[in-house]
Amino acid sequence: MKQVDRDGNRLLVFPSLERIGLTCAISTKPLDVKIESDRARFLLAAGLDPARSVTPRQMHRADVLDVRAPLETPAAVDALITDVPGLALCLRAADCSLVVVADPENRTVGVAHAGWKGSARGVVIKLVRALNQKYGSDPANCFGAIGPTISQAHYPVGTDVPAAFLRFREWASRYVKMMDGRLHFDLAGANAECLAEAGLPREHIAVSPYCTYGSPEILHSYRRDSTGAGHHGLCAAWV
C-alpha cells in the first residue's frame, strides 16, 4: 500500500489493484467521511463522481447487496457488489477492515465492512460467493485487498470474539494470541484467511500494513479516540 497526493488530498492505494485497472482508494486525515462534504471531496480526489456512488448504513452484519444505481435511502447492509461501470461502492471505518474484491475479467467489484461481528458471520466469504453467483466471477481470477485495520497488538478482546469465529472457522485460533495477560485478535489476518477460504489465491490478496490505532497522524481509530472518532473511507469502481 502506498500514499499518493490527489488534488491536495493524501490517499492510500493498493498497487495490486491499480495494476488491474480498478479505481480504489482509502481516505486519510483530515478528511472524515462521516461528513458529506468530506466524502464528496474524497471521491472527487479518487477520480469518481459523488453523484454516482453508493454508501450503505453499516450494521456489522453479513448481508450482501447487488447495486445498479445510487440509492435514495441507504440500505442497511455491510457489503455491496456491482458490475456497473463508474458506480462507486463506498464504505467507512475507524478500526474495522474494509475489504475489496475485484474481478478484472468480468469487471465486477465488491466491498465489505468487516469488523469482528460481520467477519465471524462470514461477510467476506459471502461477498466472494455473491460475485460468483450473480456475475460468474471465478474467485481464482479475483484480487482482494484489506485496508488499514487495528493491529493485533492494539486489539485486546474478550473471549466472545474468538468464540464467535471458532464456531464456523476452525483456523481462527491461529489469529488469537495472549499478550500481557489478555487475548488479542488479528482481524486483518483473519479476513485475509477468509478471502483465501473463499478461493482467492493468496498471492492475489494484499493486506495494508497500516494500523489504525497506531497511525494517529493519518487514520481514525475508535479504540484510540472513543466516541469522538472520525472515519476514513474506501471507494472502488471500474471506470
Residue, then its C-alpha position, 0 to 999 in steps of 0.5 A: m500500500k502506498q500514499v499518493d497526493r490527489d488534488g491536495n488530498r493524501l490517499l492510500v492505494f493498493p498497487s495490486l489493484e491499480r495494476i488491474g485497472l480498478t479505481c480504489a482508494i482509502s481516505t486519510k486525515p483530515l478528511d472524515v467521511k462521516i461528513e458529506s462534504d468530506r466524502a464528496r471531496f474524497l471521491l472527487a480526489a479518487g477520480l469518481d463522481p459523488a453523484r454516482s456512488v453508493t454508501p450503505r448504513q453499516m450494521h456489522r452484519a453479513d448481508v450482501l447487496d447487488v447495486r445498479a444505481p445510487l440509492e435514495t435511502p441507504a440500505a442497511v447492509d455491510a457489503l455491496i457488489t456491482d458490475v456497473p461501470g463508474l458506480a462507486l461502492c463506498l464504505r467507512a471505518a475507524d478500526c474495522s477492515l474494509v475489504v475489496v474484491a475485484d474481478p478484472e475479467n468480468r469487471t465486477v467489484g465488491v466491498a465489505h465492512a468487516g469488523w469482528k461481528g460481520s467477519a465471524r458471520g462470514v461477510v467476506i466469504k459471502l461477498v466472494r460467493a455473491l460475485n460468483q453467483k450473480y456475475g460468474s466471477d471465478p474467485a481464482n481470477c479475483f484480487g482482494a485487498i484489506g485496508p488499514t485495520i487495528s493491529q493485533a497488538h492494539y486489539p485486546v478482546g474478550t473471549d466472545v470474539p474468538a468464540a464467535f469465529l471458532r464456531f464456523r472457522e476452525w483456523a481462527s485460533r491461529y489469529v488469537k494470541m495472549m499478550d500481557g495477560r489478555l487475548h488479542f485478535d488479528l482481524a486483518g489476518a483473519n479476513a485475509e484467511c477468509l478471502a483465501e477460504a473463499g478461493l482467492p489465491r493468496e498471492h492475489i490478496a494484499v493486506s495494508p500494513y497500516c494500523t489504525y490505532g497506531s497511525p494517529e497522524i493519518l487514520h481514525s481509530y475508535r479504540r484510540d479516540s472513543t466516541g469522538a472518532g472520525h472515519h476514513g473511507l474506501c471507494a472502488a469502481w471500474v471506470 
